[in-house]
Structures are given as structure tokens and as C-alpha cells.
């Protein structure tokens, strides 16, 4: 049994946090504080991702892992410190093409241009730029499952539809066009810790 299966410590802890966050609508900073820990499944995915990516990833101190097996109401964007094993977790939206009924759950991944879906796989973080969503960070897909990331303009950016206010009103986040959309308050920390040259993984744990 893996650490994410029903009955495991990590799975139980994650379900408890999801229920608490959805019920109380706590702030993004509280998400990070309460969800911070050392989740073995997340750290294991980060280590496996670095091994797979090899020399393509220059900066190996921090890895991002987005666990889209979790609903959008749950903090599921994990920032892993590879030295300490500490995991800080926050909210992230998925693409509308991955959730056409807007259920709050990612139903499928897609790499197809025009799909507006989240693409599974390993990404290399690129440079910063200012676009229609403000300060953002480019991404390059490293796998066949996300090879169109640059052509699709899949990036990390902030969005109004990500945050505790959306959870209080709707019980779920809004949807992106396939980008990793985080809250305005979380964006500076994400861009600072996952700056150019880091690994970001989109998966289901």
C-alpha cells in the first residue's frame, strides 16, 4: 500500500486538511502553514522526477509537484525543499478542458493545442514576464504528454478565481486555460522558490 492509498497516514492527513479548508475557508497563508509537512509520497515524486529529468534540470534544491488527484478545493500544489524534505502546500487551479462540467475535479489531461486542459508531465521553469495576468513564469514541457506547453502558452500565473473567497462562495476554484493558476497572495512565493531552472511536475499521486 502506498502512502496515498485509503487508510494511510498521508491520505488521512490530506483528507482532514481538505475538509477543514473547505469548511472554514481559511486564508492562503493558513493553507501553507497547516498543510506544511513532510509528505513521503510528494517527496518521493519530486526525487523520482529529478532522477528522470537528469541534467535537463539545473536547479535541484526545490521541486514543485501539483497533485491533480485532489479536487481544486484542496491545497494540492506542493513546493518541496529537497534538502530538508519540508513540503509547503497551496491552492492551484486546473484547466477547464480537464473539467468540462466544472465539478472541481480534474477528469483528464491533454496535450492537444486548443484543449484548454492541464497537461501531465515534467516541466522546466523558465523566465519571468509580464502578461495579461501580470507577472508570470514560462514553462517548457519535458515529456511527450506536455510537449506543446510552450506553443499553448502554459505558464504559472495568478488569477482572481483562485483563493479562499472562491472556496467560501463556490466550494471550488475557477478553471484556467491549462495554466498553473495560483492566488495573487501566493504568486510571489511560488515565483521566488520555483524560479527559472527548476522542475515542476503535474501528476496524480
C-alpha positions as a printed Julia matrix, in Angstrom:
205×3 Matrix{Float64}:
   0.0    0.0     0.0
   1.41   3.38   -0.97
   1.27   6.33    1.4
  -1.57   7.92   -0.63
  -3.98   4.97   -0.5
  -7.03   4.98    1.79
  -6.1    4.3     5.38
  -2.56   5.58    5.07
  -1.24   8.35    7.31
  -0.6   10.76    4.42
  -4.01  10.11    2.87
  -5.84  10.56    6.19
  -3.98  13.8     6.93
  -4.69  15.14    3.45
  -8.42  14.36    3.65
  -8.64  16.03    7.07
  -6.96  19.18    5.76
  -9.19  19.29    2.67
 -12.34  19.09    4.79
 -11.07  21.73    7.21
 -10.09  24.18    4.45
 -13.35  23.76    2.55
 -15.42  24.25    5.7
 -13.59  27.17    7.23
 -12.41  28.95    4.09
  -9.1   29.75    5.71
  -6.57  32.08    4.16
  -3.87  31.05    1.71
  -1.18  31.62    4.31
  -3.02  29.32    6.68
  -3.15  26.72    3.91
   0.62  26.83    3.73
   1.11  26.7     7.49
  -1.36  23.89    8.18
  -0.5   21.78    5.14
   3.25  22.11    5.58
   4.96  18.88    6.47
   6.96  16.01    5.09
   4.61  14.01    2.89
   6.53  10.88    1.75
   4.54  10.48   -1.48
   5.15  14.07   -2.56
   8.85  14.0    -1.66
   9.19  10.64   -3.44
   7.58  12.03   -6.59
   9.95  15.01   -6.5
  13.01  12.78   -6.16
  11.86  10.46   -8.93
  11.18  13.45  -11.14
  14.68  14.85  -10.66
  16.2   11.48  -11.42
  14.15  11.17  -14.59
  14.88  14.7   -15.76
  18.62  14.34  -15.13
  20.85  17.14  -16.38
  17.93  18.96  -18.01
  17.13  20.45  -14.59
  19.94  22.71  -13.37
  18.47  23.83  -10.04
  17.64  20.83   -7.87
  17.1   22.39   -4.44
  13.33  22.86   -4.82
  10.73  20.95   -6.85
   7.08  21.75   -7.48
   4.55  18.89   -7.51
   0.9   19.52   -8.48
  -1.22  16.56   -7.38
  -4.31  16.68   -9.57
  -5.76  13.57   -7.95
  -7.08  16.06   -5.38
 -10.06  18.4    -6.0
  -9.49  22.08   -6.64
 -10.8   23.0    -3.17
  -7.8   21.2    -1.64
  -4.3   22.66   -1.34
  -2.53  20.46   -3.92
   0.4   22.49   -5.23
   3.38  21.24   -3.24
   6.7   23.07   -3.02
   9.32  20.58   -1.87
  12.6   21.55   -0.22
  14.84  18.7    -1.32
  17.38  19.24    1.46
  15.01  19.23    4.43
  12.13  17.28    2.92
   9.72  20.03    4.0
   6.61  20.38    1.87
   4.63  23.64    1.7
   1.25  23.35    0.02
  -1.13  25.84   -1.56
  -4.06  26.13   -3.97
  -3.79  25.76   -7.76
  -6.41  25.65  -10.5
  -6.63  23.14  -13.33
  -7.66  23.7   -16.95
 -11.31  23.95  -17.96
 -10.73  21.38  -20.68
  -9.77  18.91  -17.97
 -13.02  19.58  -16.1
 -15.69  20.49  -18.68
 -18.57  20.08  -16.21
 -16.8   22.3   -13.65
 -17.08  19.68  -10.94
 -13.91  20.81   -9.18
 -12.12  17.6   -10.15
  -9.62  17.13  -12.97
 -11.13  14.42  -15.18
  -8.44  14.1   -17.85
  -5.14  15.51  -19.06
  -4.48  16.69  -22.6
  -1.51  17.99  -24.58
  -3.65  18.96  -27.56
  -3.49  22.61  -28.69
  -6.8   24.32  -28.1
  -7.89  21.81  -25.46
  -7.66  24.31  -22.56
  -6.68  21.28  -20.49
  -3.95  20.64  -17.96
  -1.08  18.58  -19.37
   0.5   15.82  -17.33
   4.27  15.59  -17.09
   7.52  17.23  -16.09
   8.11  20.92  -16.8
  11.21  23.08  -16.66
  10.53  26.53  -15.23
  11.64  29.39  -17.45
  11.91  33.14  -17.38
   9.6   35.72  -15.84
   7.5   38.1   -17.91
   4.55  40.47  -17.57
   1.44  39.42  -19.48
  -2.33  39.8   -19.25
  -2.25  38.06  -15.87
   0.57  40.24  -14.57
   3.87  38.75  -13.52
   4.12  35.18  -14.79
   6.66  32.41  -15.4
   7.15  30.46  -18.59
   7.29  26.66  -18.67
   8.79  24.13  -21.07
   7.36  20.62  -21.28
   9.93  17.83  -20.97
   7.66  14.89  -21.83
   5.59  13.78  -24.84
   2.5   14.4   -22.68
   3.26  18.12  -22.31
   5.48  18.82  -25.32
   3.13  21.57  -26.56
   3.35  23.61  -23.37
   5.28  26.49  -24.95
   3.09  26.64  -28.06
  -0.01  26.57  -25.83
   1.45  29.31  -23.59
   1.12  27.15  -20.48
   2.65  29.21  -17.66
   2.45  29.91  -13.94
   0.37  33.0   -13.14
  -2.01  34.43  -10.56
  -5.78  34.54  -11.06
  -8.78  36.1    -9.32
 -10.58  32.75   -9.33
  -8.02  31.12   -7.02
  -8.25  31.85   -3.3
 -10.26  31.35   -0.12
 -13.01  33.68   -1.32
 -13.84  31.35   -4.2
 -13.94  28.4    -1.82
 -16.31  30.18    0.53
 -18.69  31.13   -2.27
 -18.48  28.12   -4.59
 -16.69  25.34   -2.73
 -14.18  25.04   -5.58
 -11.79  27.16   -7.63
 -12.35  28.55  -11.08
 -10.57  27.0   -14.06
  -7.61  28.12  -16.14
  -6.85  27.55  -19.83
  -4.42  24.84  -18.77
  -2.03  27.08  -16.85
  -0.94  26.62  -13.24
  -3.01  29.44  -11.78
  -2.4   30.33   -8.12
  -3.72  33.08   -5.85
  -2.39  36.63   -6.03
  -1.05  36.33   -2.48
   0.79  33.07   -3.21
   2.34  34.08   -6.54
   5.42  35.93   -5.19
   6.41  32.94   -3.08
   5.88  30.48   -5.94
   7.94  32.55   -8.37
  10.67  33.11   -5.8
  11.05  29.46   -4.8
  10.41  27.93   -8.23
  12.46  30.38  -10.23
  14.0   29.59  -13.64
  15.7   26.21  -13.96
  13.56  24.22  -11.5
  11.37  21.17  -12.01
   7.57  21.35  -11.85
   5.55  18.13  -12.08
   1.86  17.77  -12.96
   0.62  14.35  -11.95
  -1.86  12.28   -9.97
  -0.37  10.8    -6.8
